[in-house]
Amino acid sequence: MDFTLLLMIAVFVASLVIQWRLQATFGRFSQVVSARGLTGAQVARAILDAHGLTGVRVEPAPGVLTDHYDPQAKAVRLSEANYASPSLAALAVAAHEVGHAVQDAQGYAWLRVRANLWPVASLGSNLGPILVLVGLGLGAVGLAKLGIYLYLAVAFFQLVTLPVEFDASRRALEFLKRMGFLAPGEMGPARQVLQWAALTYVAALASSLATILYYASLLGLFGRREE
């Protein structure tokens, strides 16, 4: 079996394990109520106000783990469960999303780079694989290579995402500790939730790189493939 295909399978399995651990960790600590009993929405609002971001809204979002910061709308959107929950997991996620809002307000460089890369990364994600497969089917090597180049933009976007996400988690833990939202014994669970969430971004990058290598192998860019 082709090494690059084996690599893709290994990365896929590792991604499943990371997702499972994230869901298990989040599920476990979503059942543990913080000592202060504040909800995710209350903590997010308090951190934003402490940083002078009174114009950034905190809103509920439908779905599970749909939490995100919308830089265009200037809104921190928390999944409905995290919005109303006083759990350790909810507070960790809420503080993380506020971390992105603070990054935006402070002009954090990597956040801006990621925003500028998003259009081409979105194009690469949607069009890249199609061009590769069509190019292989038609024997149009140039077309397939164009698809790989577009998919490289996806990997680069995911690479830039890593410092953005890790920095937001670092900020989140700092907010929760400094502002006294979590007791010392509650910081460990919050850190675990954010660490496993961050690893999903690492897994996404690894998956994209493995896919690119596999496409390159199909095109014979590493030499003639053995039948």
C-alpha positions in Angstrom: 0.0 0.0 0.0 1.2 3.5 -0.8 2.9 5.2 2.1 0.9 8.4 1.7 -2.3 6.5 1.8 -1.2 4.8 5.0 -0.3 8.3 6.4 -3.8 9.5 5.5 -5.4 6.6 7.3 -3.2 7.1 10.4 -4.0 10.8 10.5 -7.7 10.1 10.1 -7.6 7.6 13.0 -5.7 10.1 15.2 -8.3 12.8 14.4 -11.1 10.5 15.5 -9.3 9.9 18.8 -8.8 13.6 19.4 -12.4 14.3 18.6 -13.5 11.6 21.0 -11.2 12.9 23.7 -12.5 16.4 23.2 -16.1 15.3 23.4 -15.4 13.1 26.4 -13.5 15.9 28.2 -16.1 18.5 27.4 -18.9 16.2 28.4 -17.3 15.4 31.7 -16.6 19.0 32.7 -19.9 20.3 31.3 -21.4 18.5 34.3 -19.2 20.2 36.8 -20.5 23.6 38.0 -18.0 26.3 38.9 -17.8 27.5 42.5 -19.0 31.0 41.6 -21.9 29.7 39.6 -21.7 32.3 36.8 -22.8 31.3 33.3 -20.7 31.3 30.1 -22.6 34.4 29.0 -22.0 36.3 32.3 -18.3 35.5 32.2 -18.0 36.5 28.6 -19.7 39.8 29.3 -17.6 40.5 32.3 -14.3 39.9 30.5 -15.4 42.0 27.5 -16.4 44.9 29.7 -13.1 44.6 31.7 -11.3 45.2 28.4 -13.4 48.1 27.3 -15.2 46.1 24.7 -18.7 47.1 25.7 -19.8 47.3 22.1 -19.2 43.6 21.5 -22.4 41.6 22.0 -22.7 38.2 23.6 -25.4 36.1 21.9 -26.7 32.5 22.0 -26.1 30.4 18.9 -28.1 27.3 18.0 -26.4 23.9 17.9 -23.7 22.1 20.0 -20.2 23.5 20.2 -21.0 26.2 17.7 -19.2 28.8 19.8 -17.4 31.4 17.8 -16.4 35.1 17.6 -17.8 37.0 14.6 -15.4 39.9 13.8 -17.7 41.5 11.3 -20.7 41.7 13.6 -18.5 42.2 16.7 -20.3 39.5 18.5 -19.2 36.6 20.7 -21.7 33.8 20.0 -21.9 30.9 22.4 -23.8 27.6 21.8 -27.0 27.7 23.7 -25.8 25.2 26.3 -22.6 27.1 27.0 -24.4 30.5 27.0 -26.6 29.5 29.9 -24.4 27.0 31.7 -22.2 27.7 34.8 -20.0 24.6 34.1 -16.3 24.6 33.9 -16.4 23.6 30.3 -18.8 26.4 29.4 -16.6 29.0 31.1 -13.5 27.8 29.4 -15.1 28.0 25.9 -16.7 31.4 26.6 -13.4 32.9 27.8 -11.7 31.4 24.7 -14.1 33.1 22.3 -13.7 36.4 24.2 -9.9 35.8 23.7 -10.6 36.2 19.9 -12.5 39.4 20.5 -9.6 40.8 22.5 -7.2 39.7 19.7 -9.4 41.6 17.2 -9.5 44.7 19.4 -5.7 44.7 19.9 -4.9 44.1 16.2 -3.4 40.7 16.8 -1.3 40.1 13.6 -2.0 36.4 13.1 -5.8 37.0 13.4 -5.6 39.6 10.6 -3.4 37.3 8.4 -6.0 34.5 8.9 -8.9 36.8 7.9 -7.1 37.8 4.7 -6.3 34.2 3.8 -9.9 33.0 4.4 -11.2 33.7 0.8 -8.5 31.8 -1.0 -8.6 29.0 1.6 -12.3 28.7 1.2 -11.8 28.5 -2.6 -9.1 25.9 -2.2 -11.1 23.8 0.1 -14.1 23.7 -2.3 -12.3 23.6 -5.6 -8.9 22.1 -5.0 -10.0 18.4 -4.5 -12.3 18.7 -7.5 -9.6 20.0 -9.8 -7.2 17.2 -8.6 -9.8 14.4 -9.3 -10.9 15.9 -12.6 -7.3 16.4 -13.7 -6.4 12.8 -12.8 -9.5 11.5 -14.6 -8.7 13.5 -17.8 -5.0 13.0 -17.6 -4.6 16.8 -17.3 -1.6 17.0 -15.0 -1.5 20.8 -15.0 -5.1 21.0 -13.8 -4.5 18.5 -11.1 -1.4 20.5 -10.0 -3.5 23.6 -9.8 -5.8 21.8 -7.5 -2.9 20.8 -5.2 -1.7 24.4 -5.1 -5.2 25.6 -4.1 -5.3 22.9 -1.4 -1.9 24.2 -0.2 -3.7 27.4 0.6 -6.0 25.5 2.9 -3.1 24.0 4.8 -1.4 27.4 5.1 -4.6 28.8 6.5 -4.8 26.0 9.0 -1.1 26.6 9.9 -1.8 30.3 10.6 -4.9 29.3 12.6 -2.7 27.5 15.2 -1.1 30.5 16.8 -4.5 32.3 16.8 -6.2 29.4 18.6 -3.4 28.7 21.1 -3.1 32.4 21.9 -6.9 32.7 22.5 -6.7 29.7 24.9 -3.7 31.2 26.7 -5.7 34.5 27.1 -8.7 32.6 28.3 -6.9 30.8 31.1 -5.3 34.1 32.1 -8.7 35.9 32.2 -10.3 33.1 34.2 -7.5 33.1 36.8 -6.8 36.8 37.1 -10.5 37.8 37.3 -11.2 35.0 39.8 -13.9 33.3 37.8 -12.3 29.9 38.5 -10.7 28.7 41.7 -7.2 27.2 41.5 -8.6 23.7 41.6 -10.9 24.5 38.7 -8.2 25.7 36.3 -7.0 22.2 35.4 -10.3 21.0 33.9 -10.6 24.3 32.0 -7.1 23.8 30.6 -7.9 20.2 29.5 -11.0 21.4 27.6 -9.0 24.0 25.7 -6.0 21.8 25.1 -8.1 19.1 23.4 -10.0 21.7 21.4 -6.7 23.1 20.2 -5.5 19.7 19.1 -8.4 19.4 16.7 -6.8 22.3 14.7 -3.5 20.4 14.7 -5.3 17.3 13.5 -7.0 19.4 10.7 -3.6 20.7 9.5 -2.1 17.2 9.6 -5.1 15.8 7.6 -4.6 18.5 4.9 -0.9 17.9 4.6 -1.4 14.1 4.4 -4.1 14.7 1.7 -1.7 16.9 -0.3 1.0 14.3 -0.1 -1.4 11.7 -1.3 -2.5 13.8 -4.3 1.1 14.5 -5.1 1.8 10.7 -5.0 -1.1 10.0 -7.4 0.4 12.5 -9.8 3.8 10.8 -9.5 5.5 13.8 -8.2 7.6 11.6 -5.9 8.7 9.4 -8.8 6.9 6.5 -10.5 4.4 4.8 -8.2 4.7 1.1 -7.9 1.7 -0.8 -9.1 
